[in-house]
C-alpha cells in the first residue's frame, strides 16, 4: 500500500514498503525486511515451474489477501459486510467470500475482544501494521496475523516475533500477551476441533524461548537487509492535481 500526501498543489505517493518516523527518517516494513529471508526450496521450485505466470499469480494472491483483510476489518469495526452491492453485483470473488465466512466462524466460536485492530507501530529500525491484538473467550490474549496463503511459512513466525517486540516497545498501554498466532483462512481442515474449523486454523506460538529465538533470527535478517540497502530510501512519485491541454485553433 502506498502512502499519499497532497502538498503545494501536488500529489506524492511513497512506496508503501516503508514507514516514516516522526523525525522524517524512513524505516522498512517487517515484510520488506523479510524479503532477505531465504525462500523455501519448494516455493522456489513452484516459481520455476510457473515461469512467466509467477508474477501474475503472486499479484492475484495479494489482491485476495487485501480484499479479505478489508472485509474482516470492517466486520470487526461493526460494519455490515455484504457479498453483493446495491446493484446486485458481487463485491468480491466467491473464494474471498468463503475465506471471510471462515473468519466469521472463528469469531462466533471464540468471540475475540480486540484491543487493537490494524495498528501501526513505527520503531527505530523497522515498522509494521499488526492485524489484531485481543483476548479470546478462553482468556488467552494473542497478537494475531490473518493469512490467506496456501501454506504457513517459517518467515511468518519471524514477522509475528518482530510485531511482538514492536508492541512491547511502542504500545502506550501494553498488556500481557500469551503468544502470537496465525489465523489461517486457507487451511485444508475439514472438521471442527479446538482452534480450528472447516477451512481455517488458529496456529499459535507461546510467549516462550522459541518466540525469542525467532526474534533473534529476525534481527539477523534485518542486519542482512540493512547491509544490502544502504540508502533505505523509498521510491516516490509526484503528480499534479490537474491538467488542461491547450488546443490550438
Phi, psi and omega in degrees: 000132181271146174270141183227138175224151175248123183205137178053044178059031177224148176252121182244123175261136177242138178314119184289359177282355181236154175238148182258131176279161181308327180279359179102348181288142178261138176232151183283155173286159178303315182293330176292316177303319185286357171296339178276354179280135183302136178281145179300149181303319181298323179291320178298320178295318178299315179299321179295319181293325182285335178060233184291346180279351186303310182300319180296318181293317180296319179296319179295320178296322177296318178296320178300312180298318180297317180298313181294317178300318180298316180294318181293324178294314180297322178298315182288341177269005174092009179277155173278131181248124185243143175290323183246148176274185185297337180265006178082012179266142182293139178276347182202176177282163178294328177297315179295319179295323178298320178292323177295320177300323178294325177294320178297319178300313176303314183297320181289330180279322186249358172041054183295139172254107187271125174274337179221135177230121178048062185257129180272134173233122182245105182267181182290338183240334181203171184211170177185165176248117183273127184300301184213147167226120184192177185248130177278170183288357173262007177090354181279134179248128184230153159272122187243134173244129183269126182236141177241014184287171180282345180208173174253118187256156182305323183298335179299322181288329174293321177300313182291324176297319178297318178297318181303314183283332172297315180300313181297325183281323195245339184294138184291327179227069183295144180244158176300135181244128180282338180167190178242158184210147172255122173266100187267112185264010180231033181286164180262015182291146182238357183231161176268120175224184176296128179062025172204154175221191180290107177090004178216155177215144169254107184256125193243154171227118183294158172291093191213183178299325179297321178295320177296323177295322177298321179292320177298322177293320176301318180297326176293319177295320178300320179297321177294316180298315179301320183292334183254004178222067188298322186283330179052035181254129178285156174284148179226148176231130181240132181231153172286164181271342179202156180216149175216126180277133176277119182259122180280137179276000000 
